[in-house]
Amino acid sequence: MGECKLDHSVEDVQKKLEEQAPFLSHERVQQLQAVLQADLSQESLNEWFHVLKKYDLASPEERLKREGQMDQLLGLS
């Protein structure tokens, strides 16, 4: 994914999660909602925003890649 120069707020990430929730597993949505309750760094917020951005339009291969990125951000891999 390309570098973005914008900093995204917790609210931005929460809104993006709401938009993409129908395309994510229920478990994943719950994990992300829990993560967003924590005090995240700006870098983490930006990473979460871009992993979620246009997830619904991503190819199956791209979705798998993003799922891996989510696992890394969650500390699951």
N, C-alpha and C positions, 0 to 999 in steps of 0.2 A: 504494500500500500504506500502511496506517496506521502511525503512529509506535508503536514498541515501546519501552518503558522498560527492558527487560532488556538487559544486555550479554551477548553470546554468546562463548564461548571457541572456540579453534581446534578443540577436540574436538567441540563442538556442531556446527560447520560441517562437519567431516569426517563426522560421523554423518549429518547431513542429506544430504550429497552421496552417501553410501553408499545411503541410502534412495531417493534420486531418480535414481541412476545408470541404472537400467533405462529411464528415460524421456528420457534425454539421449543425445546422440551420443557415441560412444567418444572422438572427438577432444575434445569439450567436457569430458568427465570427466577426460581427461589434462591439459587446460589447467588445470582447477580444482585437481587434485591438485598440480600444479607450483606454483600460486599459494599454496596452503596451506603450502608449505615455506618461504615467505618470512615475514619478520617484519611482519605486517599490523597496521595501526592498529585500535583498537577499533571505530571507525566503519566501516572496511572489513569487518571480521568481521560486524558487524551487518547490513550491506548484503548480503553474500553469503548469510547465513542466511535473510534475508527473500526474496531472489530465488529461493532453492531451496525455501523452505517451500511445501508443497502444490503444487509444480510439476505433479505427476502429476494433480491435480484441475483444473488450469487449462484454460480453453477454448483452442482453437487461437489465437485472437487474443491472449489473455493470454500464452500461451507465446511468441509472436513478440515481444511487448513485453518479456518477461523476457529473451529471447535478446539483444535490443538492450541491455538493462541489463547483461547479462553482458559483452557486447562492450565497453561503456563501461568497466566495472570492469577488464577485461583490457587496456584501452588500444588496442583494435582499431578503434574508431570515433571 
